[in-house]
Amino acid sequence: MSVPARTTPHTSSRAAVLDVIRAAGTISRVSLIDATGLTGATISTVVRGLIDDDLVRETGRAASTGGKRRVLLQLNPSARYAVGIHLDHASITYVVTDLAGAVVARISRPGAGNAAPEAVVKRMTEEAWALVASAAVDRERLLGFGLVFPGPLSANDGMAITPPAMRRWADFPLGGELRRAVGLPVVLDNDATAAALGEHWSGGVGMPATFAALYMGSGIGAGLIVNGLSYRGGSGNTGEVGHICLDLDGPECWCGARGCLEVLAGPAAVVASARADRRLARAAGLSRRDPTQDHSVIPDFAAVSRAARRGDEGAVALLERSARYVAVAVRNLANIMDLEAVVLTGSSFAIAGPSYLPAVERELDRTFFARANHTVEMRLSRAAATAPAIGAAAMVLQSELVPLHSGLRLPENLQPSEPPLLPAS
């Protein structure tokens, strides 16, 4: 397959038009003028180029309003694809999405564990290409790979300060290694930011202008969408609510501070408290772990959550305590950002979300500063376990659709002034 080379100089106009068509589903040229503020001549030129590149297709006509029926436009979803990978200690999730962001294939495989980073990159490459093949996606239609992982991001294309379970990844040049392995562009972000983008693109939140995705896997973070775009901060490390201090004299966190939300109420804290209670540990069936080895906390957190659902009072009390801390952190974030909505997402909320949602709702209803003006809509994600991987693929699509505004960390050979389309072959 030969993909036409780009000839239009109006990159920002092209990106704006593509994104409006994606969001609308179907839209006429006249409505594009209204939505983008571009002139009719510019819309005509941009749309013609998008049709020539097979990115957009004409699809029937709108209902008559008394005049000539307007031709409708929509994305050609099969024109391009993206791979999203969520790398974590416990599991690695892969998705392939089309240009519209719809998931066409997904798998979950064992996580990084204690394997060497080089071996994990090799395995990720093999598993990702196997998924692409299973979906019968032409490799030449792939825009690239999105890779997300527990933050924070480092300046050298990888992880900087790493969670305890992923110490071996500190300063490993992850982006560069995967880029060399797959031979395509790779964009990076932290998993919480990607989860917010995944919720935005998958329609899990709707279209509020400003919302947060509170992400809880083995740790806690948040992704922020501001005016429809991901807000990443100066280095891509915004939204670290897991490291908001809630107790000045609290226990030391792995980040070096004291009294962080994560060390007080994250999954590891819940599991540690459950293990300290011998009765609860037996009732929950917590596995016996070698304390000198790194293990994922997720299976044991799931065991405590199951015990709570069975009505075990000790397990219920632990989750309620954790939920109260989480609720205060969400209220602080909502106050700072004046949020319209918060979605709970990530593997741990996929397990225990119903134990947390009521506490957060109560806190926001009672103490959200702007509650007299508006409420904060709370909901559980419909794709909590896969939202980061979906967001990772969406990052790649955004580099095509909104390259001047996405704030993505692109490789040096793919600057935002020239978003990544495959060259003509």
N, C-alpha and C positions, 0 to 999 in steps of 0.2 A: 504494500500500500504506500502510495506517495502522499504525503501531507503537504499541501501548498505552503510555500514560504510566505511570511507576512510582508505585506507591502504598504499597508496604511501607516502614516506617521502619527495618527491620532490614537495613541495607546490608551490614554485616559478615557477618551470618549468611547472607544471600543469596550474597555473594561466596564464602564458605567452602564452601557447598553446591555452587555451580556448579563450583568448582575441583576438588572431590572427584569429582564426576560426570565431569568432563572426564578426570581422571587415571585413573579406574577403567574408563572405557568404558561399562560397564553396572553398575548397583548398585541395591539395594533400599533402601526407606526405613529399614528396620531397620538395615541396614549403614551408612547415612548417620548414624544416631544414634551408632553405635559409632565411626565415623571422625571425626566432628566434635565429639562431646561435647555436642551440643545436645539439648534435650528433644524428646520425641516430638511434643508440640504445636507446637513451633517448626518442626521439620522438616516437619510436615504443612502448616503455613501457608506456609512458604517454597516448598516444592515446588508447592503449588497455584498460587502466584503465578507461578512460573517456567513452569508448564504454560500458564497463561492468557496469558503473554507469548510463548508458542511457542518459548521458549528450551530447554525440556526436554520430552521426550515419553516416554510409557509404551511399552515395547517387549517384550511377552511376559511370561513368568513364569519364575522360577528353578525348578530341579529340586526335586521334593518331598523334604523331610526328615522326613516323617511327619505334618506338619500342612498347613495351607493354603499353597499355593504363593505365594511372594511376587512382587509385580509389580516388574519391573525398569524402571529409568529410564536414559535416556541423553540427551546433548546433542542438540539439533536442529542439525546443522552448518550448514544453509543459512539459519538464522535471522539471522545477522549475518556480515559479512565485514570484512576489514581489508586495507589496502595497506601493503606494506613496501618501502622504497627504501633501497638502499645507494649512497651517493654517494662516488665516489673519482675521483682524477685519471685513472686508466686506463679505468675503465668505470663504468657505472651499472646496477645490477641491480634489477629490480622483481619483486615477487611479489604475488599476491592469495591470501589464505588464508581458509578458512571458520572458523566459531566454534571448531571442534575443533583448529585449527592446521594442517590439511591444506592443502597448496599446490594451488590449482585452476588457476593460470596463472602463468607466469614468462617474463621476457625479459631480455636483457642488451644494452645499447646503449653507444656510445662514451661515455667519461667526460667530466669537466669540462674537461680539457685547459687551454688558455689562454683559454677563452671568459670573458666577463664573467659574474659571478654572476647578475645579473638575467636574462641570456639562458638560462643553464642552468636556473634555476627555471622559466622559461616552457616550456622543452623538457621538463623533468621532468613538469610538469603535463600537457602534451599526451600524452606517452608513457604516463604512468600511467593516464589516463582511457581511452586506446586499449586498454590491457591489460584494464581493467575491462570495457569493451564487448566485447572478444573473448571474455571468459569468460562473457558473458551474465549478469552480476551486476547486480541492481537497485541503482542508486546509493543509494536510500533505505535499503538494508540495510547500507550501509557505516558502521562505527563511526568510522573516521578513518584517518589516515595515520601510519605510523611512519617516521621519517627518521634514518638513522645515517650517520656519517662519521668520518674520522680525528680523534681527540681532540687536545687536551682541549676540553671544552665551556666556553663563556664564560657570563658572567652575563646577557648580552643575547640569549640564544636563538640562539647560533651558535658559531663557532670562535674560540678565543682565540689561543694560540700555535699556528701552523699549520705543517704539514710544508712543506719547501721548495717542493714542486711546487704547493702551494695557497696561496701567499702572498696572492693576490688576495682570498681569502675571510676574511682576518683581520678579525674584528669585524663582518662582514656579518650582518645580522639574519635569518639563514636560516629559522629556524622561523616567524617572523612573516610573512615574504614568502611562504613556501609555504602557510601557513594562509590568507592572503588570496587566494591564487591558486586553491586548491581548495575553499574555503568549508566545510571540515570541520575537526574537531580534528586537531592534529598533535602527536605526542610525539617527543622527541629523545633520542638517546643516542650514545655513541661506538661504533664498529663492533666493537671487541673484546668489550665487554659484551654487545652485541646478538648476537654470534656465539655466546657461551655460552648465552644464552637460546634462540637458535635450535636449538642442539644439544639442549638440555633438552626443548624442545617437540617436536622432530622425532624424539625417541627415539634419537638417535645415541649417547648416553652411557648410556642406561638411567636409573635413578633413584638414583644415589648421593646422599647428603645433602650432601656438600661436594666440588666438583670445579672444575677450571679449564679453560677453553678457551684454549689458547695460539694467538693469532691472528697470522699473518704474511701481510701483503699487501705493500705497498711499505715498511711499517714493521713493528714488532713490538709487540704489546700482549697483554693477557690479560683475559678476563672471568671473574668468580668467581660461582659458585652456592653459597650457604651455607644449609644446611637447606632446600633446594628453592627458595630465592628469590635473585634477583640482588642481589649486594652492590655498591653503587655509591659508597660513601664520602660525605663531606660535600658534595661538589660534583659528583658523577657522574663523577669522574676517577680511580677506583681502577684497579689492575691495570696500571700503566704499566711493565711489566717491561723494555720496550725501553730505558728510561732508568735501569735499575739500573747502577751503576758497577762494572765488572769490571776496570778498569785506571786507577789514580789518575793516572797520567801519560800516559794514552792520548790519542788525537786528540780535538779538540773536536767535540761533537755540535751539531746544529742547535738543540737545546733550550737550549744555553748551558753545559752541563756537559762534563766530559771523561771519556773511557773508557766511555761507555754501551754496552750490548749492541748497540743498533741501529747505532751508528757503527762498531763493531768487526766485527759479524757479520751485519747485516741484508742484505737483497737488494742495496741500493745499494753496500755495502762489497764484497760478492762480485763484483758487476759491475765496480766500479772496479779491483779486483785483476786481474780477467780482462782488462780493457782494457790494463792495464800490461804484460801478457805478450803480445807481438805474435803469437807462435805460437798461443797459446790463443785470442786474439781472432779470428784468421783461421779456426782450426779450428771455433770455435763459431759463426762467421758473424755476429759482433756487428755491428750496423748502425753506420754512421758518423753520429754525432750532432754537431750544432752545440753546443759547450759553453756558449754564451751563452743557449741556450734551455732552457726547462723541458720535460722529457720523462718519460714514465712509465718506471720501471726494470723493470717486470714483463716486457715482451717480451725484454729482454736477459738477465734472470735465467732465464727459461725456456730461452733458447738455451744458457746455461752448463749448466743442468740436463740438457738433451738431450745435450750433449757428455759429461757425466759418465755418463749411461746408455750411451753408446756406448763407454765405457771410457777416455776421454781422461784420462790421469793428472793433468794439471794441473787440470782441472775437478773431478775426484774429490777432489783435495787441498784445493781451495778450499771445497767443500761440507762436507768432513769437518772442516775448521777451524771453519767457521761452526757446524756442528752441535755441536762441543764447547763452544763458548761458550753456545749456546742451552741445552744440557743442564745446564750449571752454573746458569744463570738459573732453569730449571725446578726444579732441586733446591732452590735457595734459596726459591722460591715454595712448593714442597711442604713444606719444613721450617716455614715461617712459618704456613701455613694448615692443616697436617696433612691434606693432600689425600688423597682416596680414588681419584681418577682425574684424568687429564689427557688432553684430546683436542687434537690438532694440527689447526687449521682455518685457513681463509683462502686466498686465491688462490695464494700462493706455496707453501704446504704442499700445495695441490692439485696443483702442478707437481712439487715436490721432496720431498714428505713421506717417501717411502721412504728417502731419503738421510739424514734427520734422526731418524726414529723409533728405529733401533737405538742411536744414540749416547745419546739421552735415556734409553732403557730401561737401558742399561749403567750410566749415572751414577746413576740412582735405585736400581737393584739394589745398587750398591756403596756408596753414601754417603748415601742418604736416612736421616735421623736416627732415625725411628721404624720402620725396616725390620724390627726384631725383633718388632714388634707387628702390622704389616700392610704389604702391598705397595701400590704406587701403580699402578693399572691405566693402561696407555698404549695409545692407539689413534689411528688416522687418521680424520678425519671422513669420513662417507659423503656429505656435502653441503658440502664445504669452500668451494666457490666461492659458494654461495648462503646459507650459514648466517647472515651478518649481515642480509640482507634478510628471511629468515624470522624472525629475532629481532626485526627492526623491526616486522613485522606482529604478532608475539606481544606486543610492548609494548602495542599498542593493545588486544589481547584481554585482557591482564592488567589494564588499566585498567578493564575490565568485570568480570573474574573475581576479582581480588584488589586492589581499589582502595586499601585502607587499608594495604597492605604492599608495594606494588610499588616505591615510591620513584621513580616516573617524574617527569620534568619536564613537568608538564601546563600548558597555557595557563591564564591567570588565571580565565577564565570556566568552567573545568572543574576544580574543586577535588576532591581525593580523597573528600570527604564526599558528593559526588554524581557518581559515575562516569558516563561519557558514554554515554547511550543517546539515540537520536534522539527528538525530541519527537513527540507525536502530530500527525498531519497530516490 
